[in-house]
C-alpha cells in the first residue's frame, strides 16, 4: 500500500474505505460481510475509513468492527457533521456525542462539515459559534483534524478554502469531473496551500466502470491491460495533489483489486499513452452529451449570475449518467446555493455566446437545460427546499 501524508505528517493510505455502501441484508447492514471486507482492507494496508452521521447504520458497524478486533488505535476514522440539520451549537455537540457513542471511541481523527455547497453554510455555522467549538474539541483531543466535504463549483470551493485554516478537504473528482465540481482547479489550489485532498466518487458511483461498449473495446485493445476501474483510479493517483481515494468496496475481490492498484500506482507515472487513452474514452462518453460544453468558463461571468457551465454539466449528466443523476447533481450543487445561477436568470444579452470557443447557442441550450432539469413536477420540491434554506440564512 502506498501512503501520502496529511498536514501533520500522518501517513494516510492512498486508498480509503468508503463506508456508505456496506451490503445490506434487508433493512440492516450485513455485519459479518462488512467485517470480513474491512479486515481484509486493513490487512492489505488501508488505514483511512470514511463514514457519516447520515449513513444509516454505518457508524455503528464501523465502531463495532474496530472495537471487537482491537483496531481503534491502528486506524483513522473520518465522519461528518450534518451541517444542513444544525440550528444551534448545542445540537452540534449532541450529534457529535452520538457519533462518538456509535463509533465506540472518544475521538475522531478527521471530522468534516458535511456537504458544503456555498460559503454561506459556513457563515451560518460560524454565527452559531462553530469556531470556538472546534477549538475546544481540538484542545480536549476529541477531534484531531477538521475539514469539509464539498459539492459546488471551483470558485465557491476556493472561497471556502479562505474562510478557515482547514486541515483537509473532500471533493468529488474523476476524469469526467475535471472541470466541474471543485475540479482540477480546486484540487491544485488546495494542494498549493498544503491541504490534503480526499477524493469521493472517483468512478462516478460506478459509471466509469460500466463504460459504453465502444469505450470498453478501446480499453481491451489497449496494451496496458487496465480494467475500467483501474484506469480511473490510476488517473487520480497520477496527480500528487490527491491524498486518498475513497472506494465503497463491498466484496473481497474489489478490496483485493483496489489495494493491488493502490500499492502500484505512483504520482507522475502516467505517460502520454495513458493520458491519451483516457482522452479517447472521455470523447466517447462526451459524444453522448447534449451540449458540447468543456467547462472552460470563457462564457463567465454572466452579468445576471447564471452559472452556465453548471447548468450544462447537470444537463449533460442526464444523458451520460441518467435523469436521476442529473437532477440529484443539480439539486445538490446548484439549487441549494445562495446564488444558484439558474437558467431563468438569463436575459439573452448574448455576451456569453460571443466568448464561447465551442460556438454553442448558449441562450437556446439554457432554455432546454432548464426545462429538463426543472420539470413541472419537481419545481415545487426545489422551490420549497430553497425557501427553507433561505429562511435559515435570514434567521442567522
Secondary structure by P-SEA (a helix, b strand, c coil): cbbbbccccbbbbccccccccccccccccaaaaaaaaaaaaaaacccbbbbcccccaaaaaaaaaaaaacccccbbbbbbbcccccccaaaaaaaaaaaaaaaccccccbbbccccccaaaaaaaaaacaaaaaaaaaaacccccccccccccaaaaaaaaaaccccbbbbbcccccccccccaaaaaaaaaacbbbbbcccccccccccccaaaaaaaaaccccccaaaaaaaaaaccccccbbbbbcccaaaaaaaaaaaaccccccccaaaaaaaaaaaaaaaccccccccccccccccccccaaaaaaaaaaaaaaccaaaaaaaaaaccccccccccccccccccccccccccccaaaaaaaaaaaaaccccaaaaaaaaaaaaaaaaaac
